[in-house]
């Protein structure tokens, strides 16, 4: 039987997805195993794969098939219609971006990321500056091209890449609300917690034992180790697809809680990827619904679930057994107080859930200025330190604890950071709906049973893939659109009202 234009289009996008899955593996290898001296060769490999993907999308045949598929879209199923919509998004971006720009950006980001690791280790921003300047130059060019087809500002075009439909108007409203109310919550929470400070833990825990704990908890949550693995990297991340999923965390022998929370965060990402609709695996509609939803899943598991009394009641005996420790410091109540301690610090990844959005606010404000050309790369450390002082009351002691702490900008991920802020709000809304729909869910988690949690997420988030917009997905799951008041209510209940 002769295949329809839509069916032929699906085959072309399947090829793109397979090529991208190879890219995922090479990126994971670059972070975990690749020797630093191989960066140039890896950049060539990634560039070639991206060139092949772009060539498929830019071909005249793909364009003709797109036109025919869209002309006959009324005869397609709901999933197929959504797939055509997502195909068009990818097709548009590929056709607006010149090959020269795509290749240059890949090379610049690969080199900058490698240099970032050295700059971070040596706490020397000047090492990274010329490489980051090149990345920024290319990102600006990309943003202006994308804005021409999306009819929006260049920065909004970058936001749209990570969360379709996201705008500075929405972000300004949300972050201004949080900036106005969080300082008061932070102050009151610190005062309340000062009456019952946690017992500090100074016992060094080997990285091997921390990984053993992580793998144990991941397995209990349903992580499929026959299709995934846990490793160590300088910056925690998740890479791959549901058929080959790699996650990493960063481990410190003197701060096991940081590594544990990194594992929970990345496991949240992984469980979302595992749960995406398998029947649409090779198609754009079968992918995630943008990085707000993805970060929401990660922050939900790390913050709302992982930093809960219920989770600590389950995990404390596991921690004691695997680490070979005992005593009051290792009991569930103290671990909970350590995990929920409101303590303004320099590092975003180690931030408590109350101060966390302020870290994102700094990055959001600065990258808007960088993309607009109102802030030079060379002036980034000073601008960062000044804004940090305004929000947190002190200057970062060095660049590694300041503007060098994240790898996002060297990798060209401008427009990504805001997804964390919206993601933490969405996570609070989903958490409230989960507890309402499954009243005993936290009691089950306290027993080490995560089925009710992930079954709800699969039914309301995972299985929909990219069929719906982020706004519609959230509305269907919770009955409302993004609402920062829900996050603020969640914080007040947990940190100001709970005994």
N, C-alpha and C positions, 0 to 999 in steps of 0.2 A: 504493500500500500504506500502511495506517495505521501511523504511527510509534509505537514503544513509549515508555513513560514515560522509560526511560533515554535513548533517542535525543532526545526532546524536552528532557531535562535537559542533554544535551550542547550543544544549540543555545543554551540560555540561558547556559551557561558560556563558550561561544565569544564571545558578545556581551560578556561581562565582560572576557575577555582582550583583545579589540580596544580596548575603552575604556581598559584599563590600559596598553596599548601607547602610547596618546596621552599618558597621564600620564608615561610614561618620557621621551618626547620633550620635554615641557614642563619636566620636572625637569632634563634635560640643558641645555636652553636657559637655565634659571635660573642654572645654575652657570657657563656658558661665554659666553653672549651677552647675556642680559637686562640692561637698565639697572637699577640699584638702585632707582630710583623706581617701578618697575613691580611691586614685591613684593606690594602689596595686591591688585592686579588678578590677578596670578598665583595668589595664594592663593584667590581666588574661583573661578578656572578649575579648579584642582586639587580644590577642595571640591565643585564641581558634578560633575566626573567621578566622584569617589568616591561622591557621593550617588547617582548613577545606578547604579553598580555595586552599592552596598548595597541600593538599591530592588529590583533584580532578584533578589538573594539573599534579601531579606526578604519577597518577595511570597508570597501564599498559594498561587499556582500552583507556585512553586518548592518550597515545603514539601510540597505534595501529590505532586509528581513525585518528590521525595526519598523519601517514604514508599513509593511504589509501586516505585521502582527498588530500594530496599533489600529490599523484600518478595520481589522476583524476582531477587535477586543471584546465587542459585545457578545460574541459567541463563545468566549472563554469562561472558565469557572472563576469563582472569587479569588482563589489562590493564584490562578494564572494571571488574572488581571493585575493583582498586586505585584506579581513577578515582573510583568511588563513595565509597570511603573518604576520598580527598582532597577530594572535593566536600563531604562532611559537615564536614570541618575548616573549610573556608571558610564554609560555611553557618552553622555554629555561632557563629563569631566575629561574622559580620554580624548575627546575630539577638540576640546578647547586648549588642552595642555600641549605645547610643542614638544616634540621628542627631545630636542636640545635641553629644554628646561627640566623635563622629567629625569633625564640621565644625569644632568649636572646636580640636581637636588639629591639624588640617591648617592652620588659620589661624595658630595659635601657632607651629608649627614653621617654616612658611614665613617668617614675620617674624623669628623668632629666628635662622634660618640667615643671613638677609641682615645682621642686626645683628652676628652672629658674625664675618663677614668684616671689618667695620669694627673691631670690638673686637680681632680678631687683628692687624690692621694697626697699630692704635694701642697694642697691648699693654695694653689696659685692660679688665679683667674686669667692672668696675662698669657698663660700657655694656651688657653682655650679661645681667647678673644678673637684672633684673626680667623679662626675656623668658624666660630659662631657668627662673625660678621658676614662671612660668605653664605652661611645657611640663611641668615635673616634677609640678605639681599635677594636670594632666590625665593624665599617664602613670600616676600612682598610682591614679587613679580607674579607668583602663582595666585596670590590673593586678589590682585587686580584683574587677572584674567577670569577667575571664577566669579568675581562680583559682576562682571559684564553679562554673564549668562543668567545669573540669579537675580539681577537688578537689586543689589543691596550694597552695603559698604564692604570694603575689602576684609575687615575683621569679621563681620557677620558671615562672609563667605567661608572663612576658616572655621567658624563655629558650626556652620551647616555641615561641614565635612564630617565632624565627629558626632553631631546630634542634629539630624535634619530638622529644619524649622526653628532652631535656636537663634536668638537675637540678643544684642546688647540691651535692648529695651527690657526683655524678660530678666536678664541677669542683673541689670542695674536695680530693678525693683526688688528682686530677691536678696541680693547682697547688701543693699542699703538697709533693708529690714533687719537682716541678721547683724549688721555692723552696729545698728542702733540698740539692739536688745541684748546681744551676747555679752558685752562687758559687764552688765549688771548681773546676769546669771553666773558668769565666771566668778565675780567677786563674792557673791552669796554662797556659791558652791564651795569655794576655797575656805570661807569662814566656817561653814557647816562641817566640812571635813576635818578642819584643824582640831576639833574636839575629839576625834577618833582617828588619829593617824595610823596608817598601816605599819606593820612590822617590815622593815627593810630586809631584803634578801641579798646577801653578799656572797653566797656560795657559788663558786664558778661551776657551770654546767657545760660539759663538752658539747661540741657541735654535733657529734655523732648521736649522743643521747637526745639532743633537741630534734634532730631529724627523725629519730625513732618515734618520739612522741608525736611529731607532725604526721608521720605516715599512719600511725595508729588512729589518730583522730580523723584524718582524711578518709581512711577506710571505713570507719564507723558512719561517716556522713554519706558514703556511697561513691567516693572517688574511684574510678575504674583504673586500677593500676595495670591492668592488661593493655590499656590504651593510653597510659600517661605515667608521669614520673615527677619526683620532687628533687630539685637540685639547689645549689647555692649560687648567688650572684651579688654583685655590688649593689644592685637595685632590684627589689622583687618585681617579678613580672609573670604574665601568663602568655604563652605563645603556642600556636598550633590550631588544630581542629578537633572535633569530637572523636576522630579516628586516631589521633596522635597528639596528645595534649601535654605540654611541658609547663610546669610551674616552678618558680624559684622563690626563695626568701633569703634574707640577709641575717646571719647569726652572729651573736656576740656571746662569748662565754660568761660575761658578767651581767647580761640582761636577756634572760631567756624569754621574757614576756614580749619583747619587741619581735623576736623571731617567730614566736607563736602567733602573734597577731598578724604578721606578714603572711604566714601560712593560711590563716583563716581568710584573710582578704583575697588571696589568690585562689583559694579553693572556691570562694564565692563566684569568681570569674569562671573557673573551670566547670562548676556544676551547671552554670547557665549554658556554656558551650556544649556540654554533654547532653543537655536536655532539649536543644534545638530540634525542630522537626526533621527526623532522619530522611523522610521521603523527599525533602526539598534540599538535601545536603549540598548538592552541586549548584544550586540556584541562588541568586541574590536574595530572594524572599525567604530563604531558609537560614539566612545569617542573622546575627543579633540586630536588635533595633537601636543601634547607636550606642555611644559610650556613656550617656547618662544612665541608660538602663543597665549597661554592663557594670558601671561603677556602683550603681545602686545595689546590684546583687552582691558585689564584693563588700561594700560597706554594711549591708544588712547582716551578713554573716560575721564580719569582724566586730562591728560596733554593737548593734542591737542584740545579736545572739551571743557572740563571743564574750562580750563584756557584761554578761548577765549573771545573776546569782545562780540561775538554773544550770547554765553551762559550767560554772565553776564547781557546783556540787557534783556534777558528773566527772569533770576533768581532774579535780584535785587528787583523788585516789590514783588516777592514771599517772599524773605527774610524780607523785610520791614513789610509785612502784618503778617507773621507767628511769627516773633520776636517782633512785636509791636514797631518798631524803625523808625526813619526818620532822615533826614539831609544829607549833602553832603557826609559824610563818608560812607553812606549806598547806595549811587547812583552807577549805573553800572560802570562808569568810574573809580571810586576809588576802587571798589571791584576788577576790572580787574587789576589795578596797584598793589593791595595787592597780588592777586593770581599769578602775573607774576614777582614779585620782586625777583631779583637775589640777594640772601643773603646767602653766605656759612654758613652752620650750622652743628651741630653735628648729627642730627637725619635724617636718610635716608628717613623715611616715610614723613617727613615734608620738604624734599629738593625740591627746585625749579627744573624745568626740564633742566636747563643748568648745574647745579652742580651735578645732580643726578647720572650720570654715574661714577663720581669719587668715590662715595660711594661704588659702585659695584666693582670698580677696587681694592679697599682695601680688600674687602672680597674675591675676586677672588685670589689675590696674597697670602693671608694668608691661605686660605683653601687648596690651592695647596701644600703649605709647610707642613701643618698639615697632609694631607693624605700621603705625601711622607715621613713623619717622620722627616722632617727637622725643625719642630717647635713644641716644647712641649706645651701642653695645659696650663701648669702653666705660660708659658711665653707669652701667647696670649695677655693679657692686655697691656704689655709693647710694644710688636710688633705692636699692633693696634695703640696705642697712637703715636708711633714714625712715622708710615706711614701717619697717619692723619695729624700730624704736617707738614710733608713734602708737602702734597697736599693742606691743608687748612690753614696752618700758625699758628695753635695753638693746644694745647693739650686738649682733652676732660676733663671736670672738674671732672668726676667720671665715674665709670664703666657702670652705667645705660645709660649714654650718649655716651658710648664707645662700648666695645665688648659685653655688656649685652643687647643692645637695641633690638636685633632681637631674635626670638625664633627658627630660622631655624636650627642652629647647635645642640641645645639640642634635637630637634626632629629628628636629623639624616639626615637633608636635605643638605648634602654636594654635590655640583654640581648644586644646584638650583639657587644660586645667579646670575651666569652669564646669566641666561635666562632673567633677568630684562634688562641687557645691550643690548642684541640682540633684546629683545622685544620693547624697546623704539625706536630703529632704524627701525624695521619693522613697528611700528606704524606710524612713519613719512612718510614712503613710502606709506602705505595704505591711509593715510590722503591726500596726494598729489593726489593719484588716485581717491579718492572719490570726491574731489573738481573738478577734471578735468571731471569726468563722470557726476557729479551732480553740475553744476555751481551755482545753487541757494541754495545749502544745508545749508550754514551758515545763510543765510537770513531766512530760515525756522526754524532753531534752535533758532534764535533770537525771533521768534514768539511762541516758545515752541512746535514746531513740529519736532519730531525726526524720522519720518517715513522714509524719504529718506536715512538718515544715516544708520539705522538698516536694511532697505531693501537691500541696497548695501552689507552690511556685511553678511547678510543671504545668498545672492546669490553668493558671492565670497569667503566666509570663512566658515560660520557656517555649511551650508548644506553638505559640503564635509567631515565633521568628520575627521577621520584619514585615508581616502582613499589615499591621496597623501602625499609625504614627505613635510616637512616644506619648503624646497627650491622650490619644484614644485608648491606648493600652492601659495607662494609669486610670483613666476614667472607668473603664470596664472592670478593673481589678478593685478599685476603692470607692467608686461613685463620685469622684471629684478629680479636678485637674491639679497640677502642682500647687501646693499650698505651704508656704514657709511657716505658717502658724502652727501646723501639725508638728513640725520638727521642734519648734520652740516649746510647745506643750509637752512633747516627749521629754525634752531636757529638763523642764521644770519638775515634771513628775518624778523622774529618775534621780535627779541630783538635788532638788530642793525640798521635795515632799516625802520621798521614800525614807523609811527608817534604816 
